[in-house]
Amino acid sequence: MTVRQTASRPEGLDDLLVVKLGGSSAATSDLHRWIAAMEAARRPLVLVPGGGPFADTVRLQQPVIGFDDAAAHRMAIMAMELFGVALASLGTRLRPASTGMEIVEACHAGAIAVWMPARLTLADTRIPQDWTVTSDSLAAWLAAHLGGAPLALVKQVDVGGGRDLADLVAEGIVDPALPAMLSPRTQLIVAGPADLPGAAEIFARGAALGHPVRRRAQAAA
């Protein structure tokens, strides 16, 4: 698919950052620490939830029940919303938001928008409806629709600096659809457990934690 990107960032949100919090964090003590760190942020944030244990249930039940990949895709997006509802209950600044307007309103009010992806993504028939698409690539889709905002993927694995996107795909750290979903204007950052101890202070300074990810086309330029 070709990423359709808005021309500019929402008005007054030039420093907007999209943060995708991996669903695997739900099973760790890191979850509440990441939420506390993001709530210290001075820059506007949009939090994209992973699917967490809710998406795991979809994966487990697909071969049992026999529903197809298109149904699994829709269910996995609903799983993101379930995890999003859970995340929104864990902080004082977290506000669910489904549309671009709701995201902008939340950020202007000083809240952290927790994106509920079903309303926007299920309406986009260009998004592949299979397991090549996960919350990683949907977070990139959102970042593109927010004017190519930078995207930080919070993982439960440390990948270090100077990594190439194609290698992260090959290693299964990000999903196969991410490169196509990622806007050329979006800076991709990956953070892991080693970044957590200093995360609150970094967010409080208005910075973005983690390590920039290279793209081979950019590296060769």
Secondary structure, DSSP 4 states (H G I P E B T S, - for coil): ------SSPPTT-TT-EEEEE-GGGGGSTHHHHHHHHHHT-SS-EEEEE--HHHHHHHHHHHHHH---HHHHHHHHHHHHHHHHHHHHTS-SSEEEE-SHHHHHHHHHTTPEEEE--HHHHTT-TTS--STT--HHHHHHHHHHHTTS--EEEE-SS---SS-BHHHHHHTTSS-TTHHHHS-TTPPEEEE-GGGSTTHHHHHHTT---SEE-B-HHHHH-
